[in-house]
Amino acid sequence: MRRALRHIGADRLLVNPDCGLRNLSAVTARAKLAAMARGARMVRDELPSLSVSQGATP
């Protein structure tokens, strides 16, 4: 995520879990999704706040 933010704005970056979760057990898939959400939250907390005029939702 941090590398992608060097090239595109945070308002355009989407984290997509489409990485084969279908083939995992539900427990493992949920753990991976939780880790992805934690990582996104960590990176989001490092960013300056986006204003609503830039397309971000409050």
C-alpha positions in Angstrom: 0.0 0.0 0.0 2.8 2.4 0.9 4.5 1.7 -2.4 1.3 2.3 -4.4 0.7 5.6 -2.6 4.0 6.9 -4.2 2.3 6.7 -7.6 -1.4 7.3 -7.0 -3.5 9.4 -4.6 -4.9 7.8 -1.4 -8.4 8.6 -2.7 -7.9 6.2 -5.6 -6.2 3.3 -3.7 -8.4 0.3 -3.1 -7.2 -2.8 -1.2 -8.7 -5.8 -2.9 -8.8 -9.2 -1.1 -9.1 -11.1 -4.4 -6.2 -13.4 -3.7 -7.6 -17.0 -3.6 -9.4 -16.7 -0.3 -12.0 -19.1 -1.7 -9.6 -22.0 -1.5 -8.9 -21.4 2.2 -10.7 -22.5 5.3 -13.1 -19.9 6.7 -10.9 -19.4 9.7 -7.8 -18.8 7.6 -9.6 -16.5 5.2 -11.0 -14.4 8.0 -7.6 -14.1 9.6 -6.1 -13.0 6.3 -8.9 -10.4 5.9 -8.4 -9.2 9.4 -4.7 -8.8 8.8 -5.4 -6.9 5.6 -7.8 -4.6 7.4 -5.3 -3.9 10.2 -2.6 -3.1 7.6 -5.0 -0.7 5.7 -5.8 1.0 9.0 -2.1 1.4 9.9 -1.4 3.0 6.5 -4.6 5.2 6.7 -3.5 6.5 10.1 -0.2 7.6 8.6 -1.9 9.7 5.9 -3.0 13.3 6.3 -6.7 13.7 6.4 -8.4 13.8 3.0 -11.1 16.5 2.6 -14.5 15.6 1.3 -13.8 17.8 -1.7 -11.1 15.4 -2.8 -13.7 12.6 -3.0 -13.0 10.9 0.4 -15.9 10.1 2.7 -15.6 11.3 6.2 
